[in-house]
């Protein structure tokens, strides 16, 4: 979820620079990306990806979507505007022996030819860019006629359990902590309404658009530290929100989180926190016969 270079008026405070994404690349790679593989594989199958297809991952992070695509036999290019994220992606691919390519690139202006890829996707990436319409147009532009565009995004924020547990623990220790502004929703949730996502894909000139709401993200944690690491590793914004906390406050918050997770835990001591997802898929219209 790592490509928000372009800012729009009124959203500057929600936008992190490339350096901030570089700074969390190691945390993202360790704590976030590994848990995305099963979801990514299911979404790629919804998009019709097959072995031998060309696949472009936009705002790829460390490869939560691209690595599963490569494992399915696709020819993969992963793009992200954070060099450190791409470095991590390439390192993971080398460990697995996967032949993939990674390139530093801004999702709003893809340096790629028209009509190049069978499937173009983004998991937790283009969902949070300020100029999402522009990014989606770029995704469609580089898709082959008859090919598919895939966008995976968070659904209803009210059902995002990790987000609310994290905020509740902070507010238990720091009662005046305000968190994100309620009058300006975080970019992560701009297509939380499946009908909004559907319309954005249609506006990008896709046809046969479907939005699957049956899937959810599942975050398994045993300790408050694990939930803290997942949250601040997934996006620079949470880290910015808690940057002014003292060491004592952070230690107290971790203890509160430990207690909250114990209450939710199952027999093996782990707690599963879920978040609803919207998986949008559309088809680029084929060439019109002359």
Buried (B, 14 or more C-beta within 10 A) or exposed (E): BBBBBBBEEEBEEBBBBBEBBBBBBBBBBBBBBEBBBEBBBBBBEBBBBEEEBBBBBBBBBBBBBBBBBBBBEBBBBBBBBBBBBBBBBBEBBEEEEBEBBBBBBBBBEBEBEEBBBBBBBBBBBBBBBBBBEBBBBBBBBBBBEEBBBBBBBBBBBEBBBBBBBBBEBBBBBBEEBEBBEEEEEBBBBBBBBBEBBBBBBEEBBBEEBEBBBEBBBBBEBBBBEBBBBBBBBBBBBBBBBBEEBEEEBBEBBBBBBBEBBEEBBEEEEBBEBEBBBBBBBBBBEEEEEE
